Amino acid sequence: MSLFSQQNKEVFTGPLNLNNPVVAQVLGICSALAVTSQLEPAIVMGLSVTVITAFANVIISLLRKTIPNRIRIIVQLVVVATLVTIVSQVLKAFAYDVSVQLSVYVGLIITNCILMGRLEAFAMMNGPWESFLDGVGSGLGYAWILVVVGFVRELLGSASLFGYEIPVLTDCDFFHNGMMTMPAMALIICGCVIWAHRSINKVD
Amino acid sequence: MEHLLSLFVRSIFVDNMIFAFFLGMCSYLAVSKTVKTAFGLGCAVIFVLCVTVPVDYLLQTQVLGPNCLVEGVDLSFLSFILFIAVIAGMVQLVEMVVERFSPSLYASLGIFLPLIAVNCAIMGASLFMQQRILMDPATSTQAIGGVADALAYALGSGIGWLLAIVALAAIREKMAYTDVPKPLQGLGITFIVVGLMSMAFMCFSGLNI
């Protein structure tokens, strides 16, 4: 099978839209809601999850024939925990402000259901290259939901994007809606994203 | 004693796992269809929290912290791996004990028991506990300075989680009879309901304890 066959393309694009991990499969909700009050942490979190899913998928896929079935969950957790430790140390070294904002949610990538779901459902049965594509696809599918929710919340909550204030909007009172930065609105906006996604795709 | 009580009440209402930090959301949404199973899962979460958080506290202060094992060495970066190993091991142990002594409870919890290992609320509580060790108990009601504090925090967080899941399950049982637009049915409306409940819980953030 060639590297960029039709089947591999579907593996990559499926999670971006129809099989989106957040809105269709309901995985990884916890962190998706908690880090989206601003755009920058949302993007960093999305990229971290993408990197970790991709590499965890590759490693588990390479090991899949040697892991005894009974202890596979522990092996998967250890691989994921190692990758998360590396990412967390890298963030602390090169993007300290963002890593403070993300606080415990970087560590919580270990218990992110997207990871365990993809490892169990895909990497245990497929080769390394397909698993890599699947991991990147799932991670980006998760990331774009974070970006949408983060965009709406930062724009309406503090009239800025990436921390830069938007001159036209700062005078308008509506764009300083403190409610938007509260945890409650993350849930409601995410509910609306799911609503839109389902009506567009006509999912039952 | 007063600090224990305020830590306990605070972690139930103000720092609620679901409504303030979105922890354990996946199983929260998946298992909240009936009150009975929701209650069973909530109790299992309380139990696992009460065992793992004090154990992780001891690990953090006796083994991982700066200058604990070897002078001048800070092993905190290993905390993710050790905490998840403790949680996975503890869940396995709880599962075996429940299966041995109460087969009926084991059968009713079914798949949810092993799934607690990947419940973010458990890992999250340990990570928050790790952050709170550094706080000063004199100025902050959130500080955790001993095993008793860790236990009070774990119990409070667990009860808060139980409260949230039972409340949502009760609402969803009633909501089964309502006429919701089709694309919004199921997951969409559940999110919005949780959002509204979270807004109600925001009132507690003014609580001065």
Interface residues (C-beta under 8 A of the other chain):
Chain A: V23 V26 L27 G28 I29 C30 S31 L33 A34 I73 I74 L77 V78 A81 T82 V84 T85 S88 Q89 S103 V104 G107 L108 I110 T111 N112 C113 M116 M182 P183 A184 M185 A186 L187 I188 C190 G191 C192 I194 W195 R198 S199 V203
Chain B: F19 A20 F21 F22 L23 G24 M25 C26 L29 A30 F77 L78 S79 F80 I81 I84 A85 A88 A117 V118 N119 C120 I122 M123 G124 L127 F128 Q131 P181 P183 L184 L187 G188 I189 T190 F191 I192 V194 G195 L196 S198 M199 M202
